[in-house]
Amino acid sequence: RLSELCCAAVTQLFMLGKSIISSANKAQETAQEEMKIEWPEDSVERAKLIRSKAQSMAGDVELVSNSFIT
């Protein structure tokens, strides 16, 4: 269970980072269809989206942390 949570957290971080880089480069990927984040043009909306993703990941990290405590 712990390894699954760690894997999920790392995967989410990887996908968020990849999406940010792809958005910055405006590059089109021809690889297999993966989870893609539709980035709004407004920077405030982008910040809100990043914040919600980070809060979601923080919940996963907290679960991992709690599993060490118990």
N, CA, C and O of each residue as an XYZ file, in Angstrom:
280
protein
N       0.826     -1.196      0.000
C       0.000      0.000      0.000
C       0.871      1.260      0.000
O       0.597      2.220     -0.721
N       1.904      1.238      0.807
C       2.803      2.389      0.885
C       3.486      2.645     -0.453
O       3.581      3.788     -0.900
N       3.955      1.588     -1.083
C       4.627      1.767     -2.375
C       3.655      2.270     -3.434
O       4.040      3.034     -4.318
N       2.391      1.843     -3.350
C       1.382      2.331     -4.297
C       1.154      3.825     -4.113
O       1.051      4.563     -5.094
N       1.074      4.278     -2.859
C       0.876      5.703     -2.594
C       2.072      6.524     -3.061
O       1.906      7.597     -3.641
N       3.272      6.022     -2.809
C       4.484      6.718     -3.270
C       4.511      6.806     -4.791
O       4.830      7.849     -5.361
N       4.175      5.709     -5.430
C       4.154      5.677     -6.891
C       3.124      6.667     -7.432
O       3.396      7.382     -8.397
N       1.944      6.711     -6.816
C       0.899      7.635     -7.261
C       1.348      9.085     -7.091
O       1.118      9.913     -7.972
N       1.984      9.391     -5.969
C       2.445     10.762     -5.727
C       3.520     11.168     -6.729
O       3.482     12.276     -7.264
N       4.474     10.283     -6.985
C       5.544     10.578     -7.942
C       4.969     10.717     -9.349
O       5.386     11.592    -10.108
N       4.023      9.865     -9.697
C       3.392      9.936    -11.015
C       2.673     11.266    -11.196
O       2.777     11.889    -12.252
N       1.940     11.707    -10.165
C       1.246     12.986    -10.255
C       2.232     14.136    -10.410
O       2.007     15.040    -11.214
N       3.317     14.109     -9.651
C       4.341     15.156     -9.782
C       4.950     15.159    -11.176
O       5.156     16.217    -11.772
N       5.235     13.972    -11.689
C       5.812     13.850    -13.021
C       4.864     14.404    -14.080
O       5.279     15.168    -14.951
N       3.599     14.021    -14.004
C       2.633     14.468    -15.006
C       2.413     15.980    -14.925
O       2.278     16.640    -15.955
N       2.375     16.531    -13.712
C       2.211     17.974    -13.566
C       3.417     18.705    -14.152
O       3.260     19.688    -14.877
N       4.617     18.227    -13.837
C       5.826     18.842    -14.385
C       5.884     18.751    -15.894
O       6.247     19.713    -16.572
N       5.525     17.587    -16.419
C       5.538     17.392    -17.869
C       4.539     18.316    -18.547
O       4.822     18.885    -19.601
N       3.372     18.462    -17.939
C       2.357     19.333    -18.511
C       2.805     20.791    -18.496
O       2.560     21.528    -19.452
N       3.457     21.206    -17.422
C       3.951     22.587    -17.339
C       5.008     22.837    -18.409
O       4.986     23.870    -19.077
N       5.927     21.897    -18.571
C       6.980     22.040    -19.580
C       6.383     22.058    -20.980
O       6.769     22.881    -21.810
N       5.446     21.157    -21.244
C       4.815     21.102    -22.564
C       4.066     22.389    -22.863
O       4.105     22.898    -23.983
N       3.386     22.909    -21.852
C       2.642     24.150    -22.034
C       3.595     25.305    -22.312
O       3.314     26.155    -23.157
N       4.714     25.338    -21.609
C       5.685     26.421    -21.794
C       6.310     26.363    -23.178
O       6.553     27.400    -23.795
N       6.568     25.179    -23.660
C       7.206     25.018    -24.964
C       6.212     25.034    -26.116
O       6.600     25.146    -27.279
N       4.938     24.922    -25.793
C       3.875     24.848    -26.805
C       4.142     23.721    -27.802
O       3.805     23.817    -28.982
N       4.751     22.659    -27.298
C       5.094     21.528    -28.158
C       3.923     20.557    -28.242
O       3.210     20.337    -27.262
N       3.740     19.990    -29.405
C       2.723     18.971    -29.614
C       3.381     17.606    -29.553
O       4.354     17.347    -30.261
N       2.858     16.745    -28.719
C       3.414     15.406    -28.596
C       2.647     14.456    -29.509
O       1.425     14.543    -29.633
N       3.378     13.555    -30.139
C       2.747     12.565    -30.995
C       2.750     11.191    -30.349
O       2.350     10.204    -30.966
N       3.202     11.133    -29.100
C       3.237      9.858    -28.381
C       1.815      9.430    -28.034
O       0.844     10.092    -28.401
N       1.713      8.333    -27.337
C       0.408      7.831    -26.926
C      -0.330      8.896    -26.149
O       0.272      9.744    -25.491
N      -1.655      8.834    -26.240
C      -2.489      9.804    -25.532
C      -2.331      9.601    -24.030
O      -2.602      8.522    -23.503
N      -1.894     10.640    -23.361
C      -1.695     10.600    -21.918
C      -2.579     11.656    -21.279
O      -3.227     12.451    -21.960
N      -2.588     11.642    -19.961
C      -3.336     12.660    -19.246
C      -2.749     14.021    -19.585
O      -1.563     14.265    -19.365
N      -3.574     14.899    -20.115
C      -3.109     16.237    -20.459
C      -3.956     17.245    -19.706
O      -5.165     17.073    -19.551
N      -3.317     18.272    -19.252
C      -4.002     19.328    -18.533
C      -4.236     20.468    -19.510
O      -3.304     20.944    -20.158
N      -5.466     20.894    -19.610
C      -5.789     22.042    -20.453
C      -5.494     23.302    -19.648
O      -6.205     23.624    -18.696
N      -4.444     24.006    -20.036
C      -4.025     25.190    -19.297
C      -4.793     26.411    -19.773
O      -4.802     26.711    -20.967
N      -5.440     27.118    -18.851
C      -6.134     28.353    -19.233
C      -5.120     29.444    -19.586
O      -3.973     29.404    -19.140
N      -5.547     30.399    -20.378
C      -4.666     31.498    -20.774
C      -4.387     32.444    -19.606
O      -3.298     33.011    -19.510
N      -5.367     32.613    -18.722
C      -5.228     33.528    -17.593
C      -4.271     32.955    -16.553
O      -4.437     31.816    -16.115
N      -3.275     33.738    -16.159
C      -2.268     33.245    -15.207
C      -2.864     32.970    -13.827
O      -2.387     32.086    -13.116
N      -3.896     33.714    -13.443
C      -4.539     33.469    -12.150
C      -5.229     32.106    -12.165
O      -5.159     31.360    -11.189
N      -5.886     31.789    -13.262
C      -6.543     30.488    -13.384
C      -5.514     29.360    -13.412
O      -5.753     28.286    -12.862
N      -4.373     29.603    -14.050
C      -3.293     28.602    -14.045
C      -2.824     28.347    -12.623
O      -2.633     27.202    -12.213
N      -2.641     29.428    -11.878
C      -2.189     29.298    -10.488
C      -3.196     28.511     -9.656
O      -2.811     27.688     -8.826
N      -4.478     28.763     -9.878
C      -5.513     28.021     -9.150
C      -5.461     26.539     -9.493
O      -5.621     25.690     -8.616
N      -5.240     26.226    -10.760
C      -5.156     24.831    -11.196
C      -3.942     24.146    -10.576
O      -4.043     23.020    -10.089
N      -2.802     24.821    -10.595
C      -1.589     24.257     -9.991
C      -1.796     24.065     -8.493
O      -1.380     23.053     -7.928
N      -2.437     25.035     -7.854
C      -2.688     24.921     -6.412
C      -3.573     23.724     -6.101
O      -3.304     22.990     -5.150
N      -4.621     23.517     -6.883
C      -5.509     22.380     -6.619
C      -4.781     21.056     -6.823
O      -4.991     20.109     -6.064
N      -3.928     20.983     -7.843
C      -3.143     19.762     -8.066
C      -2.172     19.532     -6.912
O      -2.006     18.405     -6.446
N      -1.531     20.606     -6.455
C      -0.577     20.486     -5.349
C      -1.279     20.062     -4.063
O      -0.739     19.263     -3.298
N      -2.479     20.589     -3.819
C      -3.227     20.196     -2.630
C      -3.626     18.728     -2.703
O      -3.614     18.024     -1.693
N      -3.977     18.275     -3.888
C      -4.311     16.862     -4.071
C      -3.105     15.984     -3.767
O      -3.225     14.960     -3.094
N      -1.940     16.392     -4.267
C      -0.714     15.630     -4.009
C      -0.333     15.690     -2.534
O       0.185     14.717     -1.986
N      -0.585     16.832     -1.888
C      -0.269     16.959     -0.461
C      -1.081     15.964      0.352
O      -0.592     15.418      1.341
N      -2.314     15.727     -0.061
C      -3.135     14.722      0.615
C      -2.525     13.340      0.503
O      -2.525     12.576      1.468
N      -1.999     13.012     -0.686
C      -1.343     11.711     -0.876
C      -0.080     11.604     -0.028
O       0.196     10.556      0.556
N       0.685     12.691      0.037
C       1.904     12.692      0.846
C       1.550     12.530      2.323
O       2.256     11.845      3.063
N       0.463     13.159      2.746
C       0.032     13.027      4.141
C      -0.355     11.584      4.451
O      -0.047     11.081      5.532
N      -1.022     10.917      3.520
C      -1.356      9.505      3.713
C      -0.096      8.664      3.876
O      -0.036      7.780      4.730
N       0.903      8.943      3.056
C       2.170      8.211      3.160
C       2.812      8.486      4.517
O       3.280      7.567      5.187
N       2.830      9.746      4.913
C       3.418     10.123      6.198
C       2.701      9.438      7.354
O       3.341      8.921      8.269
N       1.382      9.437      7.310
C       0.606      8.802      8.375
C       0.838      7.300      8.425
O       0.765      6.696      9.496
N       1.115      6.698      7.287
C       1.348      5.255      7.282
C       2.654      4.910      7.997
O       2.790      3.811      8.534
N       3.612      5.833      8.008
C       4.849      5.605      8.758
C       4.612      5.756     10.256
O       5.227      5.059     11.063
N       3.723      6.664     10.620
C       3.461      6.940     12.030
C       2.702      5.795     12.685
O       2.985      5.433     13.827
N       1.742      5.226     11.969
C       0.901      4.184     12.573
C       1.461      2.818     12.449
O       0.851      1.856     12.915
